[in-house]
Amino acid sequence: MRKIDANLVPPLDIWAGKGYLLDIWNKIRQEFLRLIEKWETFKEKRSRIEVLFDIVKNTLGLKRLHQYTGRSVEKRVCRTFHLAFYLIQLAEGMGISARELVYW
């Protein structure tokens, strides 16, 4: 953590007569250091989100989205994500991990 903190250097704008930005920079730095300590929690959530998007994109065909109106895209995406959640739930009930669904 010390090494990370030592490498967090504020941008040059702060030193160019914009001292009020230093307070903002310090708040951002402190919040970042607080969150990085909890990285393991975020890492797991991020991994699950990536798996969900991989399933939606590769398994359920959202990769080939060729629709032209915003409303039709919205409907398709909502239906696909709804189906993905049920698919993950069903697979986990059958002992299949969500990560395995990506390769179907």
C-alpha positions as CSV (number, residue, x, y, z in Angstrom):
1,M,0.0,0.0,0.0
2,R,2.8,2.4,0.7
3,K,4.3,1.8,-2.7
4,I,0.9,2.6,-4.3
5,D,0.4,5.7,-2.2
6,A,4.0,6.9,-3.0
7,N,3.2,6.7,-6.7
8,L,0.0,8.7,-6.5
9,V,1.2,12.1,-7.7
10,P,-1.2,14.9,-8.4
11,P,-1.4,16.3,-11.9
12,L,0.6,19.4,-12.8
13,D,-2.5,21.6,-13.0
14,I,-2.7,21.6,-9.2
15,W,0.7,23.3,-9.0
16,A,-0.2,25.9,-11.7
17,G,-2.0,28.3,-9.5
18,K,-5.0,26.0,-8.8
19,G,-4.3,25.1,-5.2
20,Y,-8.0,24.4,-4.5
21,L,-7.7,21.3,-6.7
22,L,-5.2,19.9,-4.2
23,D,-8.0,19.3,-1.7
24,I,-10.1,17.6,-4.3
25,W,-7.0,15.5,-5.3
26,N,-6.4,14.5,-1.7
27,K,-10.0,13.4,-1.3
28,I,-9.9,11.3,-4.4
29,R,-6.6,9.7,-3.3
30,Q,-7.9,8.9,0.1
31,E,-11.1,7.3,-1.4
32,F,-9.0,5.3,-3.9
33,L,-6.7,4.0,-1.1
34,R,-9.8,3.0,1.0
35,L,-11.3,1.1,-1.9
36,I,-8.1,-0.6,-3.0
37,E,-7.9,-2.2,0.4
38,K,-11.2,-3.9,-0.3
39,W,-10.1,-5.0,-3.8
40,E,-10.9,-8.7,-3.2
41,T,-14.6,-7.9,-2.7
42,F,-14.7,-5.8,-5.9
43,K,-12.7,-8.3,-7.8
44,E,-15.3,-11.0,-7.3
45,K,-18.2,-8.7,-8.3
46,R,-16.3,-7.5,-11.4
47,S,-15.6,-11.1,-12.4
48,R,-19.3,-12.0,-12.1
49,I,-20.3,-9.0,-14.2
50,E,-17.8,-9.9,-16.9
51,V,-19.2,-13.5,-17.0
52,L,-22.7,-12.1,-17.3
53,F,-21.7,-9.9,-20.3
54,D,-19.8,-12.8,-21.9
55,I,-22.9,-15.0,-21.6
56,V,-25.2,-12.3,-23.1
57,K,-22.8,-11.5,-25.9
58,N,-21.5,-14.9,-26.9
59,T,-24.2,-17.4,-25.8
60,L,-27.4,-15.4,-26.3
61,G,-26.3,-13.6,-29.5
62,L,-26.2,-10.0,-28.4
63,K,-23.0,-9.8,-30.3
64,R,-25.0,-9.8,-33.5
65,L,-27.3,-6.9,-32.7
66,H,-28.5,-5.4,-35.9
67,Q,-31.4,-3.2,-35.1
68,Y,-31.9,0.3,-36.0
69,T,-34.2,2.1,-33.4
70,G,-33.3,2.8,-29.9
71,R,-36.5,1.3,-28.6
72,S,-36.0,-2.0,-30.5
73,V,-32.5,-2.2,-29.2
74,E,-33.7,-1.5,-25.6
75,K,-36.3,-4.3,-25.9
76,R,-33.8,-6.8,-27.2
77,V,-31.2,-6.0,-24.6
78,C,-33.8,-6.2,-21.7
79,R,-35.1,-9.6,-23.0
80,T,-31.6,-10.9,-23.4
81,F,-30.5,-9.9,-19.9
82,H,-33.7,-11.3,-18.4
83,L,-33.1,-14.6,-20.2
84,A,-29.4,-14.6,-19.1
85,F,-30.4,-14.2,-15.4
86,Y,-32.8,-17.2,-15.7
87,L,-30.2,-19.2,-17.6
88,I,-27.5,-18.6,-14.9
89,Q,-30.0,-19.5,-12.2
90,L,-31.0,-22.7,-14.0
91,A,-27.4,-23.7,-14.7
92,E,-26.3,-23.2,-11.1
93,G,-29.3,-25.3,-10.0
94,M,-28.0,-28.1,-12.2
95,G,-24.4,-27.8,-10.9
96,I,-23.1,-25.9,-14.0
97,S,-21.0,-22.8,-13.2
98,A,-21.9,-19.6,-15.0
99,R,-18.4,-19.4,-16.4
100,E,-19.0,-22.6,-18.3
101,L,-22.1,-21.1,-20.0
102,V,-19.8,-18.6,-21.8
103,Y,-18.4,-21.4,-23.9
104,W,-21.7,-23.0,-25.0
